[in-house]
Amino acid sequence: MNVMRFCRKNGAKLAVVAAAPLALAGQAWAEVPESVKTDLATAKTDALSVAAIVLGIIASIFAITLIRRVLR
């Protein structure tokens, strides 16, 4: 009970104290090799191609079901 009362009374101050180290932490910027960048770009292109094919298949299945409903 005392802990809850303390947290209600000093909650905002505790949040600031807890968040301060996270706000002051720096980011490390590492250099990525050129081969990795090229491979990622290739993988992105391949993934977009696969996504387009899957979307086309879904659209064609939907169109076929619509046509079947109209013909019944």
PDB file of N, CA, C, O and CB in Angstrom:
ATOM      1  N   MET A   1       0.826  -1.190   0.000  1.00  0.00           N
ATOM      2  CA  MET A   1       0.000   0.000   0.000  1.00  0.00           C
ATOM      3  C   MET A   1       0.871   1.255   0.000  1.00  0.00           C
ATOM      4  O   MET A   1       0.576   2.227  -0.695  1.00  0.00           O
ATOM      5  CB  MET A   1      -0.940  -0.002   1.208  1.00  0.00           C
ATOM      6  N   ASN A   2       1.933   1.221   0.778  1.00  0.00           N
ATOM      7  CA  ASN A   2       2.818   2.379   0.822  1.00  0.00           C
ATOM      8  C   ASN A   2       3.504   2.602  -0.524  1.00  0.00           C
ATOM      9  O   ASN A   2       3.759   3.741  -0.913  1.00  0.00           O
ATOM     10  CB  ASN A   2       3.863   2.205   1.922  1.00  0.00           C
ATOM     11  N   VAL A   3       3.797   1.530  -1.221  1.00  0.00           N
ATOM     12  CA  VAL A   3       4.442   1.657  -2.526  1.00  0.00           C
ATOM     13  C   VAL A   3       3.493   2.331  -3.517  1.00  0.00           C
ATOM     14  O   VAL A   3       3.899   3.198  -4.290  1.00  0.00           O
ATOM     15  CB  VAL A   3       4.882   0.270  -3.055  1.00  0.00           C
ATOM     16  N   MET A   4       2.229   1.922  -3.483  1.00  0.00           N
ATOM     17  CA  MET A   4       1.251   2.531  -4.388  1.00  0.00           C
ATOM     18  C   MET A   4       1.076   4.017  -4.094  1.00  0.00           C
ATOM     19  O   MET A   4       0.985   4.828  -5.016  1.00  0.00           O
ATOM     20  CB  MET A   4      -0.096   1.815  -4.275  1.00  0.00           C
ATOM     21  N   ARG A   5       1.029   4.368  -2.837  1.00  0.00           N
ATOM     22  CA  ARG A   5       0.884   5.768  -2.458  1.00  0.00           C
ATOM     23  C   ARG A   5       2.103   6.567  -2.924  1.00  0.00           C
ATOM     24  O   ARG A   5       1.968   7.684  -3.423  1.00  0.00           O
ATOM     25  CB  ARG A   5       0.699   5.901  -0.930  1.00  0.00           C
ATOM     26  N   PHE A   6       3.290   5.985  -2.757  1.00  0.00           N
ATOM     27  CA  PHE A   6       4.515   6.642  -3.179  1.00  0.00           C
ATOM     28  C   PHE A   6       4.539   6.825  -4.699  1.00  0.00           C
ATOM     29  O   PHE A   6       4.957   7.872  -5.193  1.00  0.00           O
ATOM     30  CB  PHE A   6       5.735   5.837  -2.719  1.00  0.00           C
ATOM     31  N   CYS A   7       4.091   5.807  -5.439  1.00  0.00           N
ATOM     32  CA  CYS A   7       4.075   5.895  -6.902  1.00  0.00           C
ATOM     33  C   CYS A   7       3.075   6.932  -7.386  1.00  0.00           C
ATOM     34  O   CYS A   7       3.345   7.660  -8.341  1.00  0.00           O
ATOM     35  CB  CYS A   7       3.748   4.536  -7.513  1.00  0.00           C
ATOM     36  N   ARG A   8       1.911   7.004  -6.725  1.00  0.00           N
ATOM     37  CA  ARG A   8       0.926   8.023  -7.101  1.00  0.00           C
ATOM     38  C   ARG A   8       1.459   9.423  -6.833  1.00  0.00           C
ATOM     39  O   ARG A   8       1.234  10.345  -7.618  1.00  0.00           O
ATOM     40  CB  ARG A   8      -0.388   7.807  -6.338  1.00  0.00           C
ATOM     41  N   LYS A   9       2.159   9.571  -5.731  1.00  0.00           N
ATOM     42  CA  LYS A   9       2.653  10.893  -5.336  1.00  0.00           C
ATOM     43  C   LYS A   9       3.824  11.329  -6.219  1.00  0.00           C
ATOM     44  O   LYS A   9       3.904  12.497  -6.600  1.00  0.00           O
ATOM     45  CB  LYS A   9       3.082  10.885  -3.856  1.00  0.00           C
ATOM     46  N   ASN A  10       4.729  10.410  -6.549  1.00  0.00           N
ATOM     47  CA  ASN A  10       5.964  10.770  -7.246  1.00  0.00           C
ATOM     48  C   ASN A  10       6.088  10.098  -8.608  1.00  0.00           C
ATOM     49  O   ASN A  10       7.202   9.910  -9.097  1.00  0.00           O
ATOM     50  CB  ASN A  10       7.157  10.409  -6.396  1.00  0.00           C
ATOM     51  N   GLY A  11       4.981   9.735  -9.225  1.00  0.00           N
ATOM     52  CA  GLY A  11       5.018   8.985 -10.473  1.00  0.00           C
ATOM     53  C   GLY A  11       5.706   9.718 -11.603  1.00  0.00           C
ATOM     54  O   GLY A  11       6.504   9.119 -12.324  1.00  0.00           O
ATOM     55  N   ALA A  12       5.421  10.996 -11.779  1.00  0.00           N
ATOM     56  CA  ALA A  12       6.007  11.758 -12.881  1.00  0.00           C
ATOM     57  C   ALA A  12       7.508  11.904 -12.695  1.00  0.00           C
ATOM     58  O   ALA A  12       8.267  11.813 -13.660  1.00  0.00           O
ATOM     59  CB  ALA A  12       5.353  13.140 -12.990  1.00  0.00           C
ATOM     60  N   LYS A  13       7.933  12.127 -11.478  1.00  0.00           N
ATOM     61  CA  LYS A  13       9.368  12.264 -11.207  1.00  0.00           C
ATOM     62  C   LYS A  13      10.090  10.946 -11.460  1.00  0.00           C
ATOM     63  O   LYS A  13      11.201  10.930 -11.991  1.00  0.00           O
ATOM     64  CB  LYS A  13       9.604  12.729  -9.757  1.00  0.00           C
ATOM     65  N   LEU A  14       9.455   9.845 -11.077  1.00  0.00           N
ATOM     66  CA  LEU A  14      10.063   8.536 -11.327  1.00  0.00           C
ATOM     67  C   LEU A  14      10.182   8.253 -12.817  1.00  0.00           C
ATOM     68  O   LEU A  14      11.165   7.661 -13.262  1.00  0.00           O
ATOM     69  CB  LEU A  14       9.247   7.434 -10.654  1.00  0.00           C
ATOM     70  N   ALA A  15       9.192   8.672 -13.585  1.00  0.00           N
ATOM     71  CA  ALA A  15       9.227   8.459 -15.026  1.00  0.00           C
ATOM     72  C   ALA A  15      10.363   9.245 -15.666  1.00  0.00           C
ATOM     73  O   ALA A  15      11.035   8.745 -16.568  1.00  0.00           O
ATOM     74  CB  ALA A  15       7.893   8.855 -15.656  1.00  0.00           C
ATOM     75  N   VAL A  16      10.579  10.474 -15.202  1.00  0.00           N
ATOM     76  CA  VAL A  16      11.661  11.291 -15.741  1.00  0.00           C
ATOM     77  C   VAL A  16      13.009  10.675 -15.395  1.00  0.00           C
ATOM     78  O   VAL A  16      13.900  10.618 -16.243  1.00  0.00           O
ATOM     79  CB  VAL A  16      11.575  12.731 -15.204  1.00  0.00           C
ATOM     80  N   VAL A  17      13.165  10.218 -14.173  1.00  0.00           N
ATOM     81  CA  VAL A  17      14.428   9.617 -13.752  1.00  0.00           C
ATOM     82  C   VAL A  17      14.692   8.329 -14.519  1.00  0.00           C
ATOM     83  O   VAL A  17      15.836   8.045 -14.873  1.00  0.00           O
ATOM     84  CB  VAL A  17      14.418   9.343 -12.241  1.00  0.00           C
ATOM     85  N   ALA A  18      13.650   7.547 -14.781  1.00  0.00           N
ATOM     86  CA  ALA A  18      13.824   6.294 -15.509  1.00  0.00           C
ATOM     87  C   ALA A  18      14.101   6.527 -16.988  1.00  0.00           C
ATOM     88  O   ALA A  18      14.831   5.752 -17.605  1.00  0.00           O
ATOM     89  CB  ALA A  18      12.595   5.425 -15.348  1.00  0.00           C
ATOM     90  N   ALA A  19      13.530   7.586 -17.569  1.00  0.00           N
ATOM     91  CA  ALA A  19      13.690   7.833 -19.000  1.00  0.00           C
ATOM     92  C   ALA A  19      14.944   8.628 -19.338  1.00  0.00           C
ATOM     93  O   ALA A  19      15.370   8.624 -20.493  1.00  0.00           O
ATOM     94  CB  ALA A  19      12.489   8.557 -19.523  1.00  0.00           C
ATOM     95  N   ALA A  20      15.539   9.298 -18.383  1.00  0.00           N
ATOM     96  CA  ALA A  20      16.698  10.145 -18.654  1.00  0.00           C
ATOM     97  C   ALA A  20      17.870   9.373 -19.271  1.00  0.00           C
ATOM     98  O   ALA A  20      18.427   9.840 -20.265  1.00  0.00           O
ATOM     99  CB  ALA A  20      17.149  10.813 -17.375  1.00  0.00           C
ATOM    100  N   PRO A  21      18.271   8.219 -18.733  1.00  0.00           N
ATOM    101  CA  PRO A  21      19.393   7.507 -19.371  1.00  0.00           C
ATOM    102  C   PRO A  21      19.084   7.055 -20.795  1.00  0.00           C
ATOM    103  O   PRO A  21      19.976   7.009 -21.642  1.00  0.00           O
ATOM    104  CB  PRO A  21      19.774   6.301 -18.539  1.00  0.00           C
ATOM    105  N   LEU A  22      17.821   6.722 -21.059  1.00  0.00           N
ATOM    106  CA  LEU A  22      17.454   6.309 -22.408  1.00  0.00           C
ATOM    107  C   LEU A  22      17.511   7.478 -23.385  1.00  0.00           C
ATOM    108  O   LEU A  22      17.887   7.310 -24.545  1.00  0.00           O
ATOM    109  CB  LEU A  22      16.062   5.696 -22.409  1.00  0.00           C
ATOM    110  N   ALA A  23      17.137   8.658 -22.911  1.00  0.00           N
ATOM    111  CA  ALA A  23      17.155   9.830 -23.775  1.00  0.00           C
ATOM    112  C   ALA A  23      18.578  10.294 -24.059  1.00  0.00           C
ATOM    113  O   ALA A  23      18.849  10.850 -25.123  1.00  0.00           O
ATOM    114  CB  ALA A  23      16.357  10.959 -23.146  1.00  0.00           C
ATOM    115  N   LEU A  24      19.466  10.073 -23.136  1.00  0.00           N
ATOM    116  CA  LEU A  24      20.841  10.530 -23.298  1.00  0.00           C
ATOM    117  C   LEU A  24      21.726   9.507 -24.008  1.00  0.00           C
ATOM    118  O   LEU A  24      22.867   9.816 -24.353  1.00  0.00           O
ATOM    119  CB  LEU A  24      21.429  10.859 -21.951  1.00  0.00           C
ATOM    120  N   ALA A  25      21.227   8.314 -24.226  1.00  0.00           N
ATOM    121  CA  ALA A  25      22.023   7.280 -24.885  1.00  0.00           C
ATOM    122  C   ALA A  25      22.237   7.651 -26.342  1.00  0.00           C
ATOM    123  O   ALA A  25      21.310   8.100 -27.017  1.00  0.00           O
ATOM    124  CB  ALA A  25      21.338   5.896 -24.772  1.00  0.00           C
ATOM    125  N   GLY A  26      23.439   7.467 -26.820  1.00  0.00           N
ATOM    126  CA  GLY A  26      23.749   7.766 -28.215  1.00  0.00           C
ATOM    127  C   GLY A  26      23.530   6.566 -29.094  1.00  0.00           C
ATOM    128  O   GLY A  26      23.437   5.434 -28.619  1.00  0.00           O
ATOM    129  N   GLN A  27      23.449   6.825 -30.390  1.00  0.00           N
ATOM    130  CA  GLN A  27      23.277   5.740 -31.342  1.00  0.00           C
ATOM    131  C   GLN A  27      24.600   5.447 -32.017  1.00  0.00           C
ATOM    132  O   GLN A  27      25.378   6.354 -32.311  1.00  0.00           O
ATOM    133  CB  GLN A  27      22.200   6.084 -32.384  1.00  0.00           C
ATOM    134  N   ALA A  28      24.846   4.172 -32.258  1.00  0.00           N
ATOM    135  CA  ALA A  28      26.054   3.773 -32.964  1.00  0.00           C
ATOM    136  C   ALA A  28      25.723   3.621 -34.448  1.00  0.00           C
ATOM    137  O   ALA A  28      24.805   2.890 -34.820  1.00  0.00           O
ATOM    138  CB  ALA A  28      26.637   2.447 -32.379  1.00  0.00           C
ATOM    139  N   TRP A  29      26.472   4.312 -35.276  1.00  0.00           N
ATOM    140  CA  TRP A  29      26.253   4.246 -36.717  1.00  0.00           C
ATOM    141  C   TRP A  29      27.390   3.434 -37.323  1.00  0.00           C
ATOM    142  O   TRP A  29      28.494   3.945 -37.509  1.00  0.00           O
ATOM    143  CB  TRP A  29      26.172   5.680 -37.355  1.00  0.00           C
ATOM    144  N   ALA A  30      27.120   2.185 -37.627  1.00  0.00           N
ATOM    145  CA  ALA A  30      28.131   1.323 -38.214  1.00  0.00           C
ATOM    146  C   ALA A  30      28.020   1.371 -39.738  1.00  0.00           C
ATOM    147  O   ALA A  30      26.929   1.515 -40.289  1.00  0.00           O
ATOM    148  CB  ALA A  30      27.982  -0.129 -37.696  1.00  0.00           C
ATOM    149  N   GLU A  31      29.149   1.251 -40.395  1.00  0.00           N
ATOM    150  CA  GLU A  31      29.174   1.246 -41.851  1.00  0.00           C
ATOM    151  C   GLU A  31      28.823  -0.149 -42.354  1.00  0.00           C
ATOM    152  O   GLU A  31      29.423  -1.140 -41.937  1.00  0.00           O
ATOM    153  CB  GLU A  31      30.560   1.692 -42.385  1.00  0.00           C
ATOM    154  N   VAL A  32      27.848  -0.214 -43.251  1.00  0.00           N
ATOM    155  CA  VAL A  32      27.413  -1.484 -43.816  1.00  0.00           C
ATOM    156  C   VAL A  32      28.200  -1.717 -45.108  1.00  0.00           C
ATOM    157  O   VAL A  32      28.306  -0.818 -45.942  1.00  0.00           O
ATOM    158  CB  VAL A  32      25.860  -1.492 -44.080  1.00  0.00           C
ATOM    159  N   PRO A  33      28.749  -2.916 -45.272  1.00  0.00           N
ATOM    160  CA  PRO A  33      29.498  -3.193 -46.508  1.00  0.00           C
ATOM    161  C   PRO A  33      28.623  -3.053 -47.754  1.00  0.00           C
ATOM    162  O   PRO A  33      27.409  -3.250 -47.704  1.00  0.00           O
ATOM    163  CB  PRO A  33      30.094  -4.602 -46.455  1.00  0.00           C
ATOM    164  N   GLU A  34      29.259  -2.712 -48.860  1.00  0.00           N
ATOM    165  CA  GLU A  34      28.532  -2.472 -50.115  1.00  0.00           C
ATOM    166  C   GLU A  34      27.844  -3.738 -50.625  1.00  0.00           C
ATOM    167  O   GLU A  34      26.767  -3.660 -51.216  1.00  0.00           O
ATOM    168  CB  GLU A  34      29.489  -1.939 -51.185  1.00  0.00           C
ATOM    169  N   SER A  35      28.450  -4.889 -50.405  1.00  0.00           N
ATOM    170  CA  SER A  35      27.834  -6.141 -50.867  1.00  0.00           C
ATOM    171  C   SER A  35      26.520  -6.411 -50.138  1.00  0.00           C
ATOM    172  O   SER A  35      25.580  -6.947 -50.724  1.00  0.00           O
ATOM    173  CB  SER A  35      28.800  -7.321 -50.664  1.00  0.00           C
ATOM    174  N   VAL A  36      26.458  -6.042 -48.860  1.00  0.00           N
ATOM    175  CA  VAL A  36      25.226  -6.237 -48.096  1.00  0.00           C
ATOM    176  C   VAL A  36      24.137  -5.308 -48.622  1.00  0.00           C
ATOM    177  O   VAL A  36      22.981  -5.714 -48.739  1.00  0.00           O
ATOM    178  CB  VAL A  36      25.469  -5.988 -46.586  1.00  0.00           C
ATOM    179  N   LYS A  37      24.492  -4.078 -48.937  1.00  0.00           N
ATOM    180  CA  LYS A  37      23.516  -3.134 -49.489  1.00  0.00           C
ATOM    181  C   LYS A  37      22.955  -3.642 -50.815  1.00  0.00           C
ATOM    182  O   LYS A  37      21.753  -3.554 -51.067  1.00  0.00           O
ATOM    183  CB  LYS A  37      24.158  -1.750 -49.683  1.00  0.00           C
ATOM    184  N   THR A  38      23.837  -4.172 -51.656  1.00  0.00           N
ATOM    185  CA  THR A  38      23.404  -4.700 -52.947  1.00  0.00           C
ATOM    186  C   THR A  38      22.488  -5.904 -52.761  1.00  0.00           C
ATOM    187  O   THR A  38      21.458  -6.013 -53.425  1.00  0.00           O
ATOM    188  CB  THR A  38      24.615  -5.084 -53.803  1.00  0.00           C
ATOM    189  N   ASP A  39      22.862  -6.800 -51.863  1.00  0.00           N
ATOM    190  CA  ASP A  39      22.034  -7.981 -51.609  1.00  0.00           C
ATOM    191  C   ASP A  39      20.671  -7.602 -51.055  1.00  0.00           C
ATOM    192  O   ASP A  39      19.666  -8.215 -51.413  1.00  0.00           O
ATOM    193  CB  ASP A  39      22.738  -8.924 -50.645  1.00  0.00           C
ATOM    194  N   LEU A  40      20.623  -6.599 -50.184  1.00  0.00           N
ATOM    195  CA  LEU A  40      19.331  -6.155 -49.652  1.00  0.00           C
ATOM    196  C   LEU A  40      18.452  -5.544 -50.729  1.00  0.00           C
ATOM    197  O   LEU A  40      17.239  -5.755 -50.741  1.00  0.00           O
ATOM    198  CB  LEU A  40      19.542  -5.150 -48.534  1.00  0.00           C
ATOM    199  N   ALA A  41      19.053  -4.797 -51.622  1.00  0.00           N
ATOM    200  CA  ALA A  41      18.285  -4.202 -52.718  1.00  0.00           C
ATOM    201  C   ALA A  41      17.735  -5.295 -53.637  1.00  0.00           C
ATOM    202  O   ALA A  41      16.597  -5.209 -54.099  1.00  0.00           O
ATOM    203  CB  ALA A  41      19.163  -3.214 -53.523  1.00  0.00           C
ATOM    204  N   THR A  42      18.544  -6.316 -53.899  1.00  0.00           N
ATOM    205  CA  THR A  42      18.095  -7.432 -54.729  1.00  0.00           C
ATOM    206  C   THR A  42      16.959  -8.188 -54.050  1.00  0.00           C
ATOM    207  O   THR A  42      15.975  -8.552 -54.694  1.00  0.00           O
ATOM    208  CB  THR A  42      19.262  -8.385 -55.027  1.00  0.00           C
ATOM    209  N   ALA A  43      17.099  -8.421 -52.747  1.00  0.00           N
ATOM    210  CA  ALA A  43      16.054  -9.130 -52.008  1.00  0.00           C
ATOM    211  C   ALA A  43      14.752  -8.326 -52.002  1.00  0.00           C
ATOM    212  O   ALA A  43      13.666  -8.900 -52.077  1.00  0.00           O
ATOM    213  CB  ALA A  43      16.512  -9.409 -50.564  1.00  0.00           C
ATOM    214  N   LYS A  44      14.864  -7.000 -51.914  1.00  0.00           N
ATOM    215  CA  LYS A  44      13.667  -6.155 -51.934  1.00  0.00           C
ATOM    216  C   LYS A  44      12.962  -6.269 -53.281  1.00  0.00           C
ATOM    217  O   LYS A  44      11.736  -6.366 -53.338  1.00  0.00           O
ATOM    218  CB  LYS A  44      14.032  -4.683 -51.644  1.00  0.00           C
ATOM    219  N   THR A  45      13.728  -6.258 -54.353  1.00  0.00           N
ATOM    220  CA  THR A  45      13.149  -6.390 -55.690  1.00  0.00           C
ATOM    221  C   THR A  45      12.467  -7.741 -55.850  1.00  0.00           C
ATOM    222  O   THR A  45      11.366  -7.827 -56.392  1.00  0.00           O
ATOM    223  CB  THR A  45      14.229  -6.212 -56.766  1.00  0.00           C
ATOM    224  N   ASP A  46      13.127  -8.799 -55.374  1.00  0.00           N
ATOM    225  CA  ASP A  46      12.537 -10.137 -55.461  1.00  0.00           C
ATOM    226  C   ASP A  46      11.253 -10.229 -54.639  1.00  0.00           C
ATOM    227  O   ASP A  46      10.272 -10.826 -55.084  1.00  0.00           O
ATOM    228  CB  ASP A  46      13.541 -11.194 -54.986  1.00  0.00           C
ATOM    229  N   ALA A  47      11.256  -9.648 -53.457  1.00  0.00           N
ATOM    230  CA  ALA A  47      10.070  -9.696 -52.594  1.00  0.00           C
ATOM    231  C   ALA A  47       8.905  -8.941 -53.229  1.00  0.00           C
ATOM    232  O   ALA A  47       7.758  -9.382 -53.145  1.00  0.00           O
ATOM    233  CB  ALA A  47      10.387  -9.107 -51.206  1.00  0.00           C
ATOM    234  N   LEU A  48       9.194  -7.817 -53.858  1.00  0.00           N
ATOM    235  CA  LEU A  48       8.125  -7.067 -54.531  1.00  0.00           C
ATOM    236  C   LEU A  48       7.560  -7.853 -55.713  1.00  0.00           C
ATOM    237  O   LEU A  48       6.358  -7.797 -55.973  1.00  0.00           O
ATOM    238  CB  LEU A  48       8.648  -5.702 -55.010  1.00  0.00           C
ATOM    239  N   SER A  49       8.406  -8.576 -56.423  1.00  0.00           N
ATOM    240  CA  SER A  49       7.933  -9.398 -57.536  1.00  0.00           C
ATOM    241  C   SER A  49       7.019 -10.510 -57.042  1.00  0.00           C
ATOM    242  O   SER A  49       5.961 -10.756 -57.622  1.00  0.00           O
ATOM    243  CB  SER A  49       9.116  -9.992 -58.305  1.00  0.00           C
ATOM    244  N   VAL A  50       7.422 -11.171 -55.984  1.00  0.00           N
ATOM    245  CA  VAL A  50       6.604 -12.246 -55.418  1.00  0.00           C
ATOM    246  C   VAL A  50       5.280 -11.692 -54.905  1.00  0.00           C
ATOM    247  O   VAL A  50       4.233 -12.309 -55.102  1.00  0.00           O
ATOM    248  CB  VAL A  50       7.360 -12.963 -54.281  1.00  0.00           C
ATOM    249  N   ALA A  51       5.317 -10.537 -54.251  1.00  0.00           N
ATOM    250  CA  ALA A  51       4.091  -9.926 -53.731  1.00  0.00           C
ATOM    251  C   ALA A  51       3.138  -9.568 -54.871  1.00  0.00           C
ATOM    252  O   ALA A  51       1.925  -9.734 -54.735  1.00  0.00           O
ATOM    253  CB  ALA A  51       4.424  -8.669 -52.904  1.00  0.00           C
ATOM    254  N   ALA A  52       3.671  -9.081 -55.989  1.00  0.00           N
ATOM    255  CA  ALA A  52       2.827  -8.740 -57.132  1.00  0.00           C
ATOM    256  C   ALA A  52       2.186  -9.990 -57.722  1.00  0.00           C
ATOM    257  O   ALA A  52       1.017  -9.966 -58.106  1.00  0.00           O
ATOM    258  CB  ALA A  52       3.646  -8.007 -58.204  1.00  0.00           C
ATOM    259  N   ILE A  53       2.943 -11.078 -57.796  1.00  0.00           N
ATOM    260  CA  ILE A  53       2.388 -12.327 -58.325  1.00  0.00           C
ATOM    261  C   ILE A  53       1.283 -12.848 -57.422  1.00  0.00           C
ATOM    262  O   ILE A  53       0.231 -13.267 -57.905  1.00  0.00           O
ATOM    263  CB  ILE A  53       3.489 -13.388 -58.478  1.00  0.00           C
ATOM    264  N   VAL A  54       1.513 -12.824 -56.113  1.00  0.00           N
ATOM    265  CA  VAL A  54       0.502 -13.302 -55.162  1.00  0.00           C
ATOM    266  C   VAL A  54      -0.747 -12.437 -55.239  1.00  0.00           C
ATOM    267  O   VAL A  54      -1.863 -12.957 -55.211  1.00  0.00           O
ATOM    268  CB  VAL A  54       1.061 -13.304 -53.723  1.00  0.00           C
ATOM    269  N   LEU A  55      -0.574 -11.135 -55.335  1.00  0.00           N
ATOM    270  CA  LEU A  55      -1.727 -10.239 -55.457  1.00  0.00           C
ATOM    271  C   LEU A  55      -2.497 -10.504 -56.743  1.00  0.00           C
ATOM    272  O   LEU A  55      -3.727 -10.452 -56.745  1.00  0.00           O
ATOM    273  CB  LEU A  55      -1.275  -8.776 -55.411  1.00  0.00           C
ATOM    274  N   GLY A  56      -1.799 -10.786 -57.829  1.00  0.00           N
ATOM    275  CA  GLY A  56      -2.460 -11.116 -59.085  1.00  0.00           C
ATOM    276  C   GLY A  56      -3.257 -12.405 -58.987  1.00  0.00           C
ATOM    277  O   GLY A  56      -4.362 -12.498 -59.522  1.00  0.00           O
ATOM    278  N   ILE A  57      -2.705 -13.394 -58.307  1.00  0.00           N
ATOM    279  CA  ILE A  57      -3.417 -14.662 -58.126  1.00  0.00           C
ATOM    280  C   ILE A  57      -4.683 -14.452 -57.301  1.00  0.00           C
ATOM    281  O   ILE A  57      -5.741 -14.982 -57.639  1.00  0.00           O
ATOM    282  CB  ILE A  57      -2.506 -15.705 -57.447  1.00  0.00           C
ATOM    283  N   ILE A  58      -4.575 -13.680 -56.222  1.00  0.00           N
ATOM    284  CA  ILE A  58      -5.744 -13.414 -55.372  1.00  0.00           C
ATOM    285  C   ILE A  58      -6.824 -12.667 -56.167  1.00  0.00           C
ATOM    286  O   ILE A  58      -8.010 -12.981 -56.060  1.00  0.00           O
ATOM    287  CB  ILE A  58      -5.329 -12.590 -54.117  1.00  0.00           C
ATOM    288  N   ALA A  59      -6.409 -11.689 -56.955  1.00  0.00           N
ATOM    289  CA  ALA A  59      -7.374 -10.926 -57.751  1.00  0.00           C
ATOM    290  C   ALA A  59      -8.059 -11.819 -58.785  1.00  0.00           C
ATOM    291  O   ALA A  59      -9.259 -11.686 -59.023  1.00  0.00           O
ATOM    292  CB  ALA A  59      -6.679  -9.745 -58.451  1.00  0.00           C
ATOM    293  N   SER A  60      -7.300 -12.726 -59.397  1.00  0.00           N
ATOM    294  CA  SER A  60      -7.914 -13.605 -60.396  1.00  0.00           C
ATOM    295  C   SER A  60      -8.886 -14.597 -59.759  1.00  0.00           C
ATOM    296  O   SER A  60      -9.927 -14.900 -60.341  1.00  0.00           O
ATOM    297  CB  SER A  60      -6.834 -14.362 -61.165  1.00  0.00           C
ATOM    298  N   ILE A  61      -8.559 -15.101 -58.576  1.00  0.00           N
ATOM    299  CA  ILE A  61      -9.485 -15.992 -57.870  1.00  0.00           C
ATOM    300  C   ILE A  61     -10.765 -15.244 -57.521  1.00  0.00           C
ATOM    301  O   ILE A  61     -11.861 -15.787 -57.660  1.00  0.00           O
ATOM    302  CB  ILE A  61      -8.829 -16.563 -56.590  1.00  0.00           C
ATOM    303  N   PHE A  62     -10.633 -14.005 -57.070  1.00  0.00           N
ATOM    304  CA  PHE A  62     -11.803 -13.189 -56.747  1.00  0.00           C
ATOM    305  C   PHE A  62     -12.656 -12.954 -57.996  1.00  0.00           C
ATOM    306  O   PHE A  62     -13.883 -13.040 -57.939  1.00  0.00           O
ATOM    307  CB  PHE A  62     -11.369 -11.841 -56.133  1.00  0.00           C
ATOM    308  N   ALA A  63     -12.010 -12.659 -59.112  1.00  0.00           N
ATOM    309  CA  ALA A  63     -12.750 -12.419 -60.358  1.00  0.00           C
ATOM    310  C   ALA A  63     -13.482 -13.683 -60.802  1.00  0.00           C
ATOM    311  O   ALA A  63     -14.623 -13.611 -61.258  1.00  0.00           O
ATOM    312  CB  ALA A  63     -11.795 -11.940 -61.475  1.00  0.00           C
ATOM    313  N   ILE A  64     -12.837 -14.831 -60.672  1.00  0.00           N
ATOM    314  CA  ILE A  64     -13.477 -16.088 -61.063  1.00  0.00           C
ATOM    315  C   ILE A  64     -14.698 -16.364 -60.202  1.00  0.00           C
ATOM    316  O   ILE A  64     -15.729 -16.799 -60.714  1.00  0.00           O
ATOM    317  CB  ILE A  64     -12.488 -17.251 -60.959  1.00  0.00           C
ATOM    318  N   THR A  65     -14.593 -16.115 -58.888  1.00  0.00           N
ATOM    319  CA  THR A  65     -15.758 -16.341 -58.024  1.00  0.00           C
ATOM    320  C   THR A  65     -16.887 -15.369 -58.355  1.00  0.00           C
ATOM    321  O   THR A  65     -18.056 -15.750 -58.301  1.00  0.00           O
ATOM    322  CB  THR A  65     -15.364 -16.200 -56.546  1.00  0.00           C
ATOM    323  N   LEU A  66     -16.564 -14.136 -58.692  1.00  0.00           N
ATOM    324  CA  LEU A  66     -17.615 -13.192 -59.093  1.00  0.00           C
ATOM    325  C   LEU A  66     -18.301 -13.649 -60.380  1.00  0.00           C
ATOM    326  O   LEU A  66     -19.525 -13.579 -60.489  1.00  0.00           O
ATOM    327  CB  LEU A  66     -17.026 -11.781 -59.283  1.00  0.00           C
ATOM    328  N   ILE A  67     -17.529 -14.108 -61.339  1.00  0.00           N
ATOM    329  CA  ILE A  67     -18.107 -14.574 -62.600  1.00  0.00           C
ATOM    330  C   ILE A  67     -18.997 -15.791 -62.366  1.00  0.00           C
ATOM    331  O   ILE A  67     -20.065 -15.903 -62.968  1.00  0.00           O
ATOM    332  CB  ILE A  67     -16.995 -14.913 -63.612  1.00  0.00           C
ATOM    333  N   ARG A  68     -18.571 -16.686 -61.509  1.00  0.00           N
ATOM    334  CA  ARG A  68     -19.376 -17.873 -61.211  1.00  0.00           C
ATOM    335  C   ARG A  68     -20.700 -17.505 -60.542  1.00  0.00           C
ATOM    336  O   ARG A  68     -21.728 -18.129 -60.803  1.00  0.00           O
ATOM    337  CB  ARG A  68     -18.591 -18.831 -60.315  1.00  0.00           C
ATOM    338  N   ARG A  69     -20.669 -16.476 -59.669  1.00  0.00           N
ATOM    339  CA  ARG A  69     -21.912 -16.026 -59.036  1.00  0.00           C
ATOM    340  C   ARG A  69     -22.870 -15.431 -60.040  1.00  0.00           C
ATOM    341  O   ARG A  69     -24.077 -15.665 -59.970  1.00  0.00           O
ATOM    342  CB  ARG A  69     -21.617 -15.011 -57.954  1.00  0.00           C
ATOM    343  N   VAL A  70     -22.335 -14.657 -60.983  1.00  0.00           N
ATOM    344  CA  VAL A  70     -23.185 -14.003 -61.988  1.00  0.00           C
ATOM    345  C   VAL A  70     -23.808 -15.049 -62.902  1.00  0.00           C
ATOM    346  O   VAL A  70     -24.966 -14.905 -63.294  1.00  0.00           O
ATOM    347  CB  VAL A  70     -22.369 -12.979 -62.819  1.00  0.00           C
ATOM    348  N   LEU A  71     -23.083 -16.077 -63.244  1.00  0.00           N
ATOM    349  CA  LEU A  71     -23.577 -17.095 -64.163  1.00  0.00           C
ATOM    350  C   LEU A  71     -24.586 -18.028 -63.536  1.00  0.00           C
ATOM    351  O   LEU A  71     -25.274 -18.738 -64.271  1.00  0.00           O
ATOM    352  CB  LEU A  71     -22.440 -17.889 -64.693  1.00  0.00           C
ATOM    353  N   ARG A  72     -24.714 -18.069 -62.255  1.00  0.00           N
ATOM    354  CA  ARG A  72     -25.674 -18.969 -61.591  1.00  0.00           C
ATOM    355  C   ARG A  72     -27.046 -18.401 -61.593  1.00  0.00           C
ATOM    356  O   ARG A  72     -27.974 -19.025 -61.077  1.00  0.00           O
ATOM    357  CB  ARG A  72     -25.258 -19.256 -60.175  1.00  0.00           C
TER     358      ARG A  72
END
